[in-house]
Amino acid sequence: MELNDGFGCDMPLLQPILDSLTVGIISIDLEGIITLFNEAAVRLMGVSKQEAIGKHLLTVLPNAGLVNVLKTRQPEIGRPQVMGRRTVLTNRSPIMHRGILVGAVSIFQDITEMEKISRELDSTRTIVRTLEEILAGAGEWMVVVDKNGIITMMSEDYAEFNGTTVSLAVGRHVTEIIQNTRMHIVAKTGVAEMGEKQHIKGRKLIVNRIPLMDSDRTVGAYGRVIFKDVEQLYELVSKLEVLESKVKYYEKELTQLRGARYTLASIVGSGQAISAAKLEALRASRTDSTVLVFGETGTGKELFAHAIHAASQRRSGPFIKLNCAAVPAELLESELFGYEEGAFTGAKRGGKPGKFEMAQGGTLFLDEIGDMPLAMQVKLLRVLQEREIERVGGTVTRPVDIRIIAAAGKALEDLVKDGSFRADLYYRINVIPIRIPPLMERREDIESIADSFLAKLSNDTGEPKRTISPGLLEVLKAHSWPGNVRELQNVLERVAAMSRGETLLPEYAPEYLLRSVSKLHAGATLSTLARAKAEAERETIMAALAAAGGNKTKAASILQIHRVKLYEKMKRHGIRL
């Protein structure tokens, strides 16, 4: 398409002139077809002339506003427009020829760099205003000097502390305003001084002095009082000790739990007994009352404690646990309440927070509370009533905001009767009792518990998930499980380790489990028969394979079974060739 198409213009030099411009120029006719597209437009839009000229504008630049000028016949001046990663400033005008509209033209210029510079200037202005507000803000003690030690900026509070004003301080040498200062030295040497002590007007301060650099040249120094009194530093150190203890505890717990947080969904089983216990736990999670979880060993009391905490409003707070039976009686008090520096020989410098402080805002789980000494029971009762603690060797009481969940494997009522557990503490922690049923009361859940554990075992080891044979399931359901879920998991782990196939058979179960089946069937010993049958079948298959020289087809013919059936039986018995 020639330049004079639609415009009646015949100027041979027009195209080179337009291509030499740094601004982009696009013109369209009444149909929106591109008639002019100079080199700057090619560069800015990333479209060649061949791809543009003769095409409708909206197919080349979908968000173009030039087509609107054909409708309105009104020019549009200084309109920004985004073209890919660039921003351009556009002027759009209708093209009139002898009073008749024949098209429209757009002239646009890349302002991406100007926008960037403008944003950087705005950012610089914001930073300067922020620094001025910080220096003027209440509470901050800061000063800035130039390379000669002359004060250029100073906070109002710091000027007041030094017995002057900002207006009087600015322009004077820093040594005239601040006692024992080294700001002028730092401005000269360019060496920072961090956490240094400084005496001003009889007060001990902790200060930072930092050189201000322009490339490799020192142009001044910035000073800030970090602690207005050394006592503030000691207070911070004490707080850091608490945080350090929490971090170490959390690291240890996360390592032990592999980062897991148990919930009610983690408790496997849908039988009536366990469902009732889970419902009680859900109700308990909606309150802040003390919970007593009790049941036989291995039933999952700690799992319930985790689940109650995870479902409660304290879920974002820490979950701290302490096994009262695992800590020596003489150390239990310091473990629970913490201690102050010098409380006893070997006490850590700065003291140490106890479990109550570490559980602040969260839940403290006291496992095996029935083994807590009587002297400690009195102190625990006081915490539950007063909601405050006092560290060992300390004189200051500290408020605590925690929720207590206690667990007991022993019958606390019997301990109360024989005098080894305080009755008042028992009634104080027995607000919401939750009994965890033993496994023998929830035999219907054995299969789902076993399946869940085998899935976890597969995930941990990377081996294929094992399945339980009907014979092994019969053995598991026949046992009384004095060790409950923990015992079941141990048995399954042993059977999985001993079995060679993907299906776990009763022949690898412990002898005492097989005896449980024997007693259940009064001498019928179904499991023993099943084991004998499995062993005989395996020996027969091995003999047939040996006779066939390892040829499975021949071995299947000898056994008079289909070859596919032989493969199934070999897989079940863990036979590999």
N, C-alpha and C positions, 0 to 999 in steps of 0.2 A: 504494500500500500504506500503511495507517494505522500509526501508532506502536504501537497495542496489538496488532497482528497477532503471534500466537505468544507474547506475554508477558502478556496480560490486563491491560495498563496503560492507563489512560485519563486522561492528564494534559494538558490543552490547552496549558499553558505549558511543557511539557517540550522541545518542539522549539526555541522561541526561546531557552530557556536553554542548550541544547546548542550552538546556532549561535553564541552569544555567547562561547563558550569559545575560547581560543587553541590548545588541544590538539585534535588530530584524533580523532574517535571513529567507529569502524565496528563494527556488530554484524551477525552472520549467524545464520540459523536452522540446524536440524539438517542441512539439505540443502546448506549452504554459500551460501545465497542472502542477499544483502545486504538487511537490513531497516532499518538506520539508517546515515546518511552525513551528518555535519554540515558546516557551512561551512568549518571549518578543514581537514577532510579534502579538500573540494573544492579549496581553495587549495594544499595540500601535494602532492596527487596530480595536479592538473591535469585532473580528471575531474568533469563536472557531476553533480548528483544524478540527473537523468533518465537519464544513461548508467550510473549505478551501482546505484541501488535497484532491486531485482527481478532483478538479474543475479548470476550465480555469481561469487564473489570472485576465483577464479583467472583468470576471463576479463578482469577489470579490473586485477588486480595479480597477475601470474603467479608471483611469488616470495613471496607472502604466506605467513606461517607460522600464521595464525589457524586454518586448517582443522585443523591438527595438534592444537589444543587440544580440538576435538570428539572426537578419538580418545583422547587421553591423559587428558582431564578434569583436567589439572593446569595451574595458572597458570604463565606465563612472564614473569619480571620483568626489566626492563632489557635487552631484546634490541635491539641496533642493526640497522637495516635500511636499505638504499639504495633511494630512490624517485627515479629519474631522476638529476638533479644534486644531490639533497638526501640527507642522512643523518638518519634519525629514530631516536629512542629509544622503544621500544615496550614496553608492559605488556599482556599478553594473559591473559584469564581466562574460564573457563566461566561461563555464566549458568544458575543453578539456580532452579527455581520449584517450591516445595513438595517439595523433595528430588528433583526430576526435571530432567535436563538438557534445556534448551530451545534453547540456542544458545551463542554465544561473542561476546565483545566485546574490541576492541583500542583502547587509548588511546595515542596517540603524539605526540611533540613534536619539532619541528625542532631539531636540534643542530648543523646545518652550521656556523653562525657560531662556536659553542663549540669545534667541532673545529678550525676554522681558527685561532682564538685559541690553542688548546692546541698546535697545530703550531708557531705562531709563537713561543710561549714555549719550546717544546723547542728550536727553532732558535736562539733567543737564548741559552739555556743552553749549547748546544753551542758557539756562537761564543765565549762567555765562557770556557768551559773550554779551548777551542783557544788563545785568546789567552794564557791563563795558562800553558799548556804551552809555547807558543812562547817566552814571556818566561823561563820556567824552563829551557828547553832549552839544552843545551851549545852553545857556539860563537856564539850570537847576542848582540850587544851593543846593548841597547835601553833606553830610559828614557821614562817618561810623567810629565808635570807638570801641575798644575792651572793655572788662570788667573793665580794669584799666584806661579807658579814653584816651588811645593812639589812634591816628588817623591811620586807616588802609586804607581808601579810601576817596577821595575827588574829587569833580568835578573841572575842570579847571577854570570855570567862578567864582565859589565860592572862590577858592583859590586866584584868581586875585582880587576879591572884598576885601578880607581880607589882601591884600598887600603881598602875597607870591605866591609860586608855589606848584604844587602837590608834586613834589619830595622833597621839603623842609618841607612840612607839614606832610607827612606820616612818622610815627615813633615818632612824638612829641606829648606831652600832649595837648589835645584840648584847654585847658585854655590858652596855650601859643600862639595860633593861632587866636581864635575867642573870641571877647569881649562878656562879660555877658552871656557866654554859660552855659547850665545846662546839656549838653550831658553826662558828666562823672557821674552826679548824677543819671540820668535816667538809665545809664548802671549799676549803683550800686544798685538802689532800685527796678528796674524792673517795675516801674510805668510810663505809657505813659503820655505825656503832649501834648495835641492837641490844636491847634489854639492859642498858646501863643504869646504875644508880646515880641519882643526883640530889643534892641537898639544896633546897630553896626555902628560905624563911623558916628554918628549923624542921622542915618536913622532908621525909625520905620518899623520893619518887623513883619510878622506873620509866625510862624514856628510850625512844628510838630516834636516831639521827641518820637521815638518809640523804646522800648527795643527789642533786638534780643534774642530769647529764643531757647534753646536746651533742649527739654522736659520741665522740670520745673526749669531749670537752666538758669540764665541770662548770656549771653556770650558777650554782647555788646549793642550798640544802633545805630539807624539810624535816622538822622536828615535831614529835608528838609524845605527849605524856600517856603512857600505856596504863600505868597504875598510879593514882593520885596518892596512894598510901601503900606501904609494903604489906599491910594487913589484907588489902584487896588481893594481893598475889597469893597469900597463904589460903585465903578463902577459895580462890580459883583452883589451887592445887588440891584442896579437899574435894571439890566437885569433880575434878579430873580423876581422882582416885575412884570415886563412885562409878564414873563412866568406864574407866579401865576395867573394873571388876565385872561390870555388866557385859562389856564386850568379850572378855575372856570366857565368861559363863556361857554367853550365847554361842561363841565359837565351839565350845565343848559340846553343848547341847545339839547344835546343828550337825556336828560331826557324828554324834551318836545316832541321831534321828535321820541322818541323810537328808536333812532339809524338809522332812515331812511334817505336816501339821494334821493331826487326826481330827476328823469330824464325825458326826453321827453316821454319815454315809460310809465311814471306814469300818463300822461295826457290822460284821457279816452275820446274817441270820434273819429269818422272817417268822420263826416260831412264836407261839403265844408268849412264852416266858421272856425271851429276849426283847420282843416287841414292846411288852409292858415296861421293861426297864428303860428302853430307849425313849418311850413316851414320858416317863418320869424325868429323865435327863433333859428332854426338851422343855418341859415345864419349869424345871429348876434353872435352866439357862435364862429364862425371862425375868428372873429376880436376882437380887444381890445377896440373898440369904446364904448362910453357911450350909454346905452339903456334906453328908457323910455317906461315902460309897463303901459298902461292905460286901464281902463274899470270900469264897475259898481262894487259895493261891492259884494264880494262873487263869483266873476268869476274865481279866481285862479291866481291872479297876482303874489303872492309870489311863487306859484308852478312853474310858468314860469321862475321866477328869479333863483330858484334852478336849473331848467333844463338847462338854458343857462350856468350857472356856471359849472355844471357837464359835459357838452359837450365841454367846452372850454379847452384851454391849461393850464388854471389856476385851473383845477379840483383838483390837489394835494394840492393847497393852501387853506387857511381858507375861509369860507363863513360867513361873519358877517352881521347881519341885525340890523336895528334901525328904530323903528316906530316914525317918527317925530311928530306925533300927540299925542303920549302917554307920551312924556317927557316934563316936564314944560320948558317954554322958558328960564328961568334963569339957568337951568341945561344942556340945550342942547349943549352949547359950550364945557363944560367940558366932556360931554359924547362922543362928536365927536373928540375933540382934546386932551383930557387928561389934567392933571395939574401937576405942580411941587410942591414939598413940601413947605408948607407955603404960597401957592397961595391965600388961603382964610381960614377963621376960619373953623376948622374941616377937613381941607385937610389932607389926609392920609400921614403918614411919608414915605418919599421916592418918593412921587408923585404917579401918576396912569396913565397908557397909555389909550388913547382913542380908539374909534372904527377904526380910520384911521390906527393907529399903529397895532392894532390887526388884521386888514385885510391885512397886508403887504404880498405881493405875491399872494393875492387872490382877492376876490370880496367883495365889500361893497354894501349891498342892503338897500337903503333909501326908506322906505315905507311911503306913505302919504306925499310926499315931498311938496305938495301944502299947507300944514299946517306949513311949516317952516317959522319962523319969518324973516322979511326983513333983519335985521342986520346979521342974520346967513347966509342968502342967499349970501350976499356979500363975506363972508369968505369962503363959499363953492365954489363960483366962482373962488376965488383966488387959492384954492387948485387944482381945475380942470385945471387951466392955468399954475400954477407954479410947480405942483407936489411936494409940500413940505408943512409941517405944523409946527406950533409952539405951544407948550403946553401953557395952561393958566398959567400965572405967570412965564413963561420961556423966555429965550433970545436966545436959540439955535434953529435953524431950522433943521428939520429932513426930509430927502427925503422919499417919499412914492411911492410905486409901487403897485397900486391897480386898479381894474376895477370897475366903478360905474354903478349900475343898479338902476334906480329910478322907483317908482310906484306912480300913482295918480288915485284916484277915482273921482276927480273933473276935469272938463275941464280946463286945465291950460291956454288955450287961453283966456277964460273969466276972469281968475284971472289976467292975464297980462293986459287986457283992464281996469279992475277996479283998477289997481295999487297995488294989494296985492301980486303979483309975478313979479320978475324982468324979463324983456324981454331978457336981455343978458344971464341970467342963463337959461331961457327957451330954447333959441336957442343952448346953450352949452350942455344941457342934452338931447335935442330932436334930437340927431344924428341918432339913429335908433329907430323910434317909432314902437311899436307893440300893436295893439288894440286887447284886449281879448273880443270876442263876448259874449253878454249876453245869458242866457239860452233860452230866448224866440226866439233867432235867430238860435238855434240849437236843435229844438225839436226832430230831428231825432236821437240825441245822448242821449235822456233822458233814454231810456231803458238800454243802455249799461252803462251809469253812475250809474243808480240805481242798476244794477246787480253787478257792481264792488264794490259799497259801501256795499251791503248786504253780499258779500263775505268777505270783510274786517271785517264787524260787526260779522259775524260768527266766523272768526278767532280770534277776540278779546274776544268773550264771550264763545267760545267753543260749542255753540249751533249749530244745523243743519242749513244749509244755507236756507233762505226763498226765495220763488219765488213770482213774481208779477202776479196777475190775470189780464186778459184782461180788466176787468172793472176798476181796479185801474190804469192801464196804460193809459186808456182813460182819467181818471180824471187828472193824472199828465200832460198829453200832452195838456190839455185844459187850464191849469193855466198859467198866464203871468210871474210868478217867478221874482218878484222884488228883492228878496234876492239871486237869481241865484243858483249856485250849493250848496252853504252853506245852503240855505233854503230847497232845495230838500233833502239834507242829514238829516236835522232836521226832516222833515216830515216823511221820511222813518224810522228813528229811533223811532219816536213816533208810527207809524203804526205797526212796528215790535214788540214793547213793549206791545201794546194793543191786538194784534192778538194772538189767541190760536193755530191756525193751521199753517202748513208750507207754505200755500199759503196766501199771503196778499190780503185782500179784501177791496173794497172801503168803506165799512161801517165804518171802523176805521179811515178813512181820516178826517182831520179837516173840519169843516163846511165850512170855506171860500173856500176850494178847491172844495167842492161839488157845491157851488154857482157859481164857475167859469164855471162848466159844464152846469149849469142851464142857465146862460147867453149865453153860446155858442150855445145852442140849442133852444134859444128863448122860454123858458118855458117848453120845452119837459122834462127836468129833468131826463135824462136817468140814471144818477147815483143814483138819489133818487129811481127810479123804481127798479134799480138793488139792491139797499140796501133793499127795501121793500120785493123784491122777496127772497133775501138771508135770511132775518129775518123770513119770513113766512115758508120757507123750513126748517130752523133750528128748529122752534117751532113745526112743524109737525113731524119731526124726533124724537124730544124729547118726544112728546106725544105718538108716536107709541112705543118707547122704554119703556115708563112708563106703557103703556097698556100691553106690553108683559113681564113685570117683568124683563126687562133687557136682555131678550133673543133676540139676534140679528136676528136669523133665523125667529122667529115669527114676529118681527118688520118689517122685509123685506117683509113678506107675507102680513102684514096689509097694507103696503105702495104700495104693488103690484110692487115691483122692485126686482132685483136680489140681493142676499146677498152681493156679491162683490161690487155692485154699492152702497149699503148702507154703506159699509166700506169706500169707496171713499168719499162719502158725509159727513160722520162723521169726517173723517180726515180733510176735507176742512173747516168745521165749528168748528173744535177744540172740538168735543164732545168726551169725554172719559168716559168709564164705568169701 
